[in-house]
């Protein structure tokens, strides 16, 4: 999104899946279109530790792409052997800037719930030990997600990030109370997401991020398309509207929040985010 009088503000896509087939075949094009939109940095997210090398390879190929390491709750039953020590060891790589995505998914229940919870706690421990943010997937599991976060926080501090937030307010409130960040995806732009827009408008200003979760959840007005990092600008615009601020200011706020949370990521000189609306 270009503003009159200059290039677009610097924007971060804090969560995408560049290793998924829908994007993998055109990575150069995906990153070029992102750059044109002002999306200068992105984090490609690991969903299976046993496929981490594929995710890391993409991050190593592009200087403005970083990655995470972790097991998605859908795959928790496939990777019960993943340990805290293994996650910590893999996270030493300079391109690995987060743990996850991990958490609970009670919508599909692809893995038994007790195994999801055990895997979630392993990832919490790794986030605590590394100091990296814990990237959390939670779907239809608000009470259990909040309870695990609160219980684990009592055992030692870590920083949660509720990715692609689309849950009820109770999870946002309980997570924010213990220091979590909240990231909003294209769901924020959907016609029936009024409750979510209300949450986005009221969350603390220093705790909000944006993401695509590409290749999924393309925002309005691109709902029929494969999502990609360039499209995060549409979510950012709606977030700015929810918070009664300008696009440029929201770009600066979310970028500042990203670099504070993902402190392992070097902030490029271009990430000023301070371009003013004409």
C-alpha positions as semicolon CSV with decimal commas, in nm:
position;residue;x (nm);y (nm);z (nm)
1;X;0,000;0,000;0,000
2;X;0,175;0,311;-0,126
3;X;0,105;0,645;0,040
4;X;0,123;0,973;-0,147
5;X;0,467;1,125;-0,136
6;X;0,683;0,817;-0,088
7;X;0,724;0,439;-0,076
8;X;0,494;0,223;0,136
9;X;0,565;0,194;0,508
10;X;0,769;-0,104;0,625
11;X;0,543;-0,394;0,729
12;X;0,619;-0,735;0,881
13;X;0,428;-1,055;0,808
14;X;0,486;-1,226;1,141
15;X;0,346;-1,566;1,038
16;X;0,337;-1,738;0,699
17;X;0,416;-2,082;0,555
18;X;0,649;-2,033;0,261
19;X;0,730;-2,405;0,252
20;X;0,372;-2,501;0,168
21;X;0,316;-2,609;-0,195
22;X;0,090;-2,316;-0,282
23;X;0,382;-2,074;-0,231
24;X;0,695;-2,286;-0,261
25;X;0,690;-2,296;-0,640
26;X;0,705;-1,918;-0,677
27;X;0,911;-1,793;-0,384
28;X;1,094;-1,529;-0,587
29;X;0,762;-1,391;-0,710
30;X;0,607;-1,407;-0,363
31;X;0,892;-1,209;-0,210
32;X;0,901;-0,960;-0,497
33;X;0,530;-0,884;-0,460
34;X;0,575;-0,855;-0,085
35;X;0,853;-0,601;-0,131
36;X;0,638;-0,398;-0,370
37;X;0,368;-0,381;-0,100
38;X;0,614;-0,271;0,168
39;X;0,635;-0,610;0,339
40;X;1,005;-0,609;0,413
41;X;1,033;-0,904;0,649
42;X;0,849;-1,227;0,722
43;X;0,868;-1,530;0,949
44;X;0,800;-1,867;0,788
45;X;0,660;-2,105;1,047
46;X;0,755;-2,464;1,115
47;X;0,470;-2,712;1,166
48;X;0,672;-3,034;1,187
49;X;1,013;-3,057;1,349
50;X;1,093;-3,348;1,118
51;X;1,052;-3,107;0,824
52;X;1,243;-2,823;0,986
53;X;1,528;-2,842;0,734
54;X;1,287;-2,740;0,456
55;X;1,171;-2,435;0,651
56;X;1,524;-2,341;0,752
57;X;1,644;-2,373;0,392
58;X;1,399;-2,103;0,283
59;X;1,506;-1,874;0,566
60;X;1,871;-1,923;0,475
61;X;1,800;-1,846;0,110
62;X;1,643;-1,505;0,170
63;X;1,799;-1,243;0,400
64;X;1,462;-1,097;0,501
65;X;1,302;-1,432;0,591
66;X;1,334;-1,588;0,935
67;X;1,177;-1,902;1,075
68;X;1,056;-2,090;1,381
69;X;1,090;-2,449;1,499
70;X;0,806;-2,654;1,638
71;X;0,524;-2,905;1,603
72;X;0,171;-2,796;1,515
73;X;-0,099;-2,957;1,733
74;X;-0,230;-3,138;1,424
75;X;0,102;-3,325;1,411
76;X;0,159;-3,370;1,783
77;X;0,083;-3,743;1,772
78;X;0,338;-3,789;1,492
79;X;0,615;-3,617;1,687
80;X;0,583;-3,732;2,046
81;X;0,960;-3,784;2,052
82;X;1,040;-3,412;2,014
83;X;1,215;-3,295;2,329
84;X;1,290;-2,963;2,491
85;X;1,660;-3,025;2,433
86;X;1,608;-3,083;2,060
87;X;1,405;-2,764;2,020
88;X;1,661;-2,564;2,216
89;X;1,944;-2,703;2,005
90;X;1,771;-2,626;1,674
91;X;1,679;-2,279;1,797
92;X;2,047;-2,185;1,826
93;X;2,059;-2,121;1,452
94;X;2,066;-1,745;1,389
95;X;1,769;-1,766;1,154
96;X;1,543;-1,935;1,413
97;X;1,357;-1,662;1,599
98;X;1,059;-1,837;1,758
99;X;0,930;-2,164;1,906
100;X;0,621;-2,319;1,748
101;X;0,367;-2,312;1,621
102;X;0,236;-2,526;1,904
103;X;-0,083;-2,534;2,103
104;X;-0,430;-2,688;2,100
105;X;-0,677;-2,751;1,818
106;X;-1,009;-2,897;1,931
107;X;-1,183;-2,819;1,601
108;X;-1,017;-3,098;1,404
109;X;-0,866;-3,306;1,689
110;X;-0,613;-3,459;1,449
111;X;-0,408;-3,554;1,757
112;X;-0,549;-3,670;2,092
113;X;-0,598;-3,378;2,328
114;X;-0,368;-3,512;2,599
115;X;-0,088;-3,549;2,343
116;X;-0,151;-3,195;2,215
117;X;-0,125;-3,064;2,570
118;X;0,196;-3,255;2,642
119;X;0,354;-3,123;2,320
120;X;0,237;-2,772;2,405
121;X;0,413;-2,787;2,742
122;X;0,735;-2,911;2,579
123;X;0,729;-2,604;2,356
124;X;0,658;-2,377;2,652
125;X;0,968;-2,515;2,824
126;X;1,178;-2,458;2,513
127;X;1,052;-2,100;2,484
128;X;1,133;-2,041;2,848
129;X;1,485;-2,179;2,810
130;X;1,568;-1,999;2,484
131;X;1,395;-1,671;2,560
132;X;1,229;-1,686;2,217
133;X;0,858;-1,611;2,174
134;X;0,617;-1,905;2,184
135;X;0,396;-1,899;1,873
136;X;0,059;-2,043;1,977
137;X;-0,215;-2,204;1,770
138;X;-0,544;-2,222;1,958
139;X;-0,874;-2,319;1,800
140;X;-1,190;-2,391;1,999
141;X;-0,968;-2,452;2,303
142;X;-0,979;-2,121;2,486
143;X;-1,015;-2,249;2,843
144;X;-0,744;-2,514;2,818
145;X;-0,505;-2,284;2,630
146;X;-0,543;-2,013;2,893
147;X;-0,508;-2,261;3,179
148;X;-0,185;-2,411;3,041
149;X;-0,037;-2,066;2,980
150;X;-0,121;-1,954;3,333
151;X;0,005;-2,275;3,494
152;X;0,329;-2,269;3,297
153;X;0,388;-1,899;3,360
154;X;0,385;-1,978;3,732
155;X;0,683;-2,212;3,671
156;X;0,892;-1,946;3,497
157;X;0,846;-1,659;3,255
158;X;0,815;-1,691;2,877
159;X;0,644;-1,473;2,615
160;X;0,337;-1,612;2,436
161;X;0,212;-1,495;2,097
162;X;-0,146;-1,589;2,008
163;X;-0,114;-1,624;1,632
164;X;-0,407;-1,578;1,392
165;X;-0,626;-1,476;1,682
166;X;-0,991;-1,559;1,620
167;X;-1,095;-1,689;1,962
168;X;-1,331;-1,547;2,221
169;X;-1,240;-1,247;2,431
170;X;-1,176;-1,464;2,739
171;X;-0,858;-1,605;2,588
172;X;-0,734;-1,263;2,479
173;X;-0,798;-1,117;2,823
174;X;-0,632;-1,400;3,015
175;X;-0,333;-1,417;2,781
176;X;-0,279;-1,042;2,771
177;X;-0,288;-1,038;3,151
178;X;0,024;-1,257;3,161
179;X;0,213;-1,060;2,896
180;X;0,109;-1,224;2,570
181;X;0,104;-1,060;2,230
182;X;-0,185;-1,104;1,983
183;X;-0,150;-1,133;1,606
184;X;-0,437;-1,070;1,364
185;X;-0,477;-1,234;1,024
186;X;-0,708;-1,182;0,728
187;X;-0,997;-1,308;0,942
188;X;-1,005;-0,955;1,084
189;X;-1,134;-0,832;0,745
190;X;-1,419;-1,082;0,716
191;X;-1,772;-0,943;0,719
192;X;-1,885;-1,148;1,020
193;X;-1,576;-1,071;1,233
194;X;-1,727;-0,779;1,422
195;X;-1,647;-0,925;1,764
196;X;-1,287;-0,984;1,657
197;X;-1,254;-0,627;1,531
198;X;-1,376;-0,506;1,869
199;X;-1,104;-0,711;2,044
200;X;-0,844;-0,580;1,798
201;X;-0,952;-0,225;1,867
202;X;-0,914;-0,262;2,242
203;X;-0,595;-0,470;2,278
204;X;-0,293;-0,287;2,423
205;X;-0,112;-0,086;2,158
206;X;0,225;-0,244;2,241
207;X;0,095;-0,600;2,205
208;X;-0,060;-0,622;1,853
209;X;0,092;-0,772;1,537
210;X;-0,032;-0,866;1,190
211;X;0,019;-1,178;0,980
212;X;-0,116;-1,362;0,679
213;X;-0,098;-1,728;0,784
214;X;-0,040;-1,766;0,410
215;X;-0,129;-1,956;0,201
216;X;-0,456;-1,957;0,400
217;X;-0,711;-1,691;0,500
218;X;-0,669;-1,437;0,223
219;X;-0,821;-1,108;0,340
220;X;-1,105;-0,914;0,184
221;X;-1,101;-0,820;-0,104
222;X;-0,891;-1,120;-0,211
223;X;-1,088;-1,404;-0,052
224;X;-1,078;-1,633;-0,357
225;X;-0,701;-1,612;-0,396
226;X;-0,411;-1,803;-0,244
227;X;-0,291;-1,583;0,041
228;X;0,065;-1,450;0,038
229;X;0,270;-1,204;0,247
230;X;0,193;-0,905;0,023
231;X;-0,172;-0,929;0,127
232;X;-0,101;-0,853;0,493
233;X;-0,142;-0,484;0,406
234;X;-0,520;-0,534;0,382
235;X;-0,533;-0,672;0,736
236;X;-0,315;-0,388;0,857
237;X;-0,553;-0,132;0,707
238;X;-0,850;-0,284;0,888
239;X;-0,651;-0,301;1,212
240;X;-0,572;0,069;1,174
241;X;-0,941;0,142;1,122
242;X;-1,030;-0,061;1,432
243;X;-0,787;0,147;1,636
244;X;-0,878;0,485;1,482
245;X;-0,529;0,552;1,353
246;X;-0,355;0,584;1,018
247;X;-0,215;0,301;0,812
248;X;0,136;0,445;0,844
249;X;0,113;0,470;1,222
250;X;-0,025;0,116;1,248
251;X;0,261;-0,009;1,030
252;X;0,508;0,154;1,266
253;X;0,335;0,019;1,577
254;X;0,313;-0,340;1,457
255;X;0,671;-0,333;1,329
256;X;0,797;-0,193;1,658
257;X;0,605;-0,461;1,844
258;X;0,746;-0,731;1,618
259;X;1,108;-0,632;1,676
260;X;1,050;-0,605;2,050
261;X;0,897;-0,953;2,064
262;X;1,122;-1,120;1,807
263;X;1,431;-0,957;1,952
264;X;1,663;-1,202;1,776
265;X;1,571;-1,049;1,440
266;X;1,807;-0,764;1,339
267;X;1,608;-0,452;1,258
268;X;1,695;-0,333;0,905
269;X;1,766;0,032;0,843
270;X;1,460;0,048;0,617
271;X;1,226;-0,051;0,900
272;X;1,151;0,301;1,014
273;X;0,776;0,273;0,965
274;X;0,752;0,648;1,002
275;X;0,620;0,759;0,665
276;X;0,334;1,003;0,716
277;X;0,004;1,007;0,536
278;X;-0,028;1,285;0,282
